[in-house]
Amino acid sequence: MTAFRPRPEPDEVAARVTSTAAELLEVLWGRASTAPVSASQLRVMLILEHHEGINLRTLADSLASTPPSTSRLCDRLQAAGFVERGVSPADRREVRLYLSGRGRAFLSDLRGRREQELRSVLDRMPAAQRIALVQGLEAFCDVAAARIHDDDAAARGRTA
């Protein structure tokens, strides 16, 4: 028999989810080192992976950073062989940034190591709890995606 627990208030639930998720990811991801790249450099690589050929200014905006700081991050990533720069076909003065093959291989390896760490934890959970976890995460993602869609639609409505 399970003990009765009062239903937590929404603010308490949000705080618990935030803290639990952050701690979980810190433990799991911390075990899969991102060396030789820093957290900031990893963030650049992840953005480049999804926005192939992005220019420096747009990347800086995505990072909420300045172009000189972003350029230095990219310089280090290029020196390590993770990023390549190319000239824009539309404007030869504009530099486009691309994730190199080595950068893609690094991200793939990192994801594999993180997945392995997560799998080792999930394997120790009872099957019913794993299923509940997946169902809860899927429900969370569905609601979050709907909210993002609604926010985007509202923003388009304001600019129309």
N, C-alpha and C positions, 0 to 999 in steps of 0.2 A: 504494500500500500504506500502511495506517495503522500508526503506531507502537504498540507494545504499551504499555499503561498498566495498572499494577496497579489492581485494583478498590479504590476508596476505602472506608474504614471508615464505618459508618453515622453516627457522630458527625461525621466530616469531611463527609459528604454533606449532613447537616442544616445544618451551618455554611455550606457553599458555597451551598446553596439559599437560605437566609435572607439571606445577604449579597448574592447576585446579584439576588434578587427585590427586595430593598429598594433597591438601587442603581438597578435598572431603573426602578422606579416613581418614584423621586426624579427621575431624569433626564426621564422622559416626562411625569410629572405636573407637575414644576417648570416645564416649558415651557408648560403650560396654566394660567396664573395663576388663583388663586381670588379675586383682588381683586374686589370690595371686602370680602370676608369672610375672617376668620382661619381657621386650621385647626380651632380649637375651635368656631367658629360653623358651619363646614361640617359638622362631625360632628353638631351639633345638627340641622341641616337634613336630613341623611341619616336620622337617627333619626325625625324627624317625618314624613318621606316614607313610612316603613314602619310607623309607629305613629300614625296619624291620631287626633288628639284625646287624646293622652297628657297626663297631668297633670304638674305641675312636679316633684313629689316623685319620680315614677317616672322622669322624664327625668333628674333629678339622680342617681338610683341608677344609671341606665344609663351615665352619664358618670363614675361614681365621684367625684362632686363634691357640693358642698353646695347646698341649695335657694337661698340668697342669691346664690351665684356663678352658678348656672344661670339664675336670674331676671335677673341683669345681662346675661348673654349674650343671653337672649331679648329683653330691653329693646332692645338694640342692633339685633338682627335685626328686631324690630318697627318700630323707627325707620327702618330701611332699606327697609321694605316687604316683607320676606321671610317674616315670621311674623305670624300673627294669633292673638289670644286670644279665647276664648269661654267662656261660663259653662256649667258642667255641667248638663244637664237633671235629673240626680239630686240634685245638691247645689249650690245657687246660690253657696256659698262657695268651691267648687272651680273653679279656672281650667283650661281645656283649651287645648292648644296645637295649632295647625294651620299647615301650610306654605301660604303664599299662592300665588296664581297667578304672581306675580312670582318667588317663591322656586322654584316648579316650573320656570319658564322658565329661571332661572339654572342650576339643576342640569342641565337638558336641554342647555343651551349648553355647560356645563363638560364634560359627558360627550362631547358631539360633538367638542370641541377635543381632549380626551384621546384619543378614538378616532382622530382624524385623525393625531395624533402617533404613536400605536402603529401605525397602518396604514402610515405612511411608513417605519417601521423594518421591519415585516414584509415590505413590498414589496421590500426590498433583500435579503431572505433567500432562499436557494434553496428551491424548492418542497418538496423532501424534508425539509429542516430545519423548515419551517413545519408540515408534517404531523406530524413527530416531536414538535414543541413542543405542538401541540394534543392529540395522543394522550397525552403525558406529563401535561399539565395536567388532562385529563379523568380519567385514572387517579388522579391525586392528589386531585381533588375527590370522586371516588367513594369512595375510602378515608377521606377526611376526613369525608364525610357519614355513612358507616357508623359511624365512631368516635363522632361526635356523637350519632347515634341510639342506639348501645349505651350511651354515658354517660348519656343522658337516661333510658333504660329502667332502668338500674341505680339512678339517683337516685330514680325513681318507686318502685322496689322497696323502697328504704330508708325511704321516707316512708309506705308502705302499711301 
